[in-house]
Amino acid sequence: MSILLIETYVVKAEKQAEFTPLLNEFLKYKMDHAQLFSGLKSWKLYKQDFGAIAGMYIEVWEYESLADMDKINKRIFEDEGMKKIGVEFHQLVEPATFSANIWSPVA
């Protein structure tokens, strides 16, 4: 049974133009370094258009188990290229809007 790591955040208004190029850099890095992301079942990004906080981004990282998530995330986020992308990403995000939650399926 999979578990989902759900991250939500809002990009700072003055940083919106920088978000898409960084997202594209991440997507290219993810594709070019597939072995780094081995074990990650899926990754999706959504943008909330209406309700609660319009413009909020929702990332869904899917793993087989909590143990796999810990192992895979450690490998991904200790990588120098991903560290660089992570630092740049967090400079674009309104800190008070960032949250990370772990969900598991019920039915």
C-alpha angles and dihedrals in degrees: 000000000000128000124211128217106207117196121184129187146147121233114231111259092237091050099051093104090056095051101073095050090049091047089052090049090053093048092050091046090049091051095044093047100042092150089060090059095042110140094028102122095200145338125203135173124206132181119213109228100179137022136032102009110003112214094029115145120222120199119194118198113185123203134172094238144349090260090053090049092054093047096044096043091049090054094045099045096043089059111106094226092051091046088058093048091047093052091049091046094053090052089061097049128086098241095215091058098053117105136161124200135173117226130187127195118257104182 
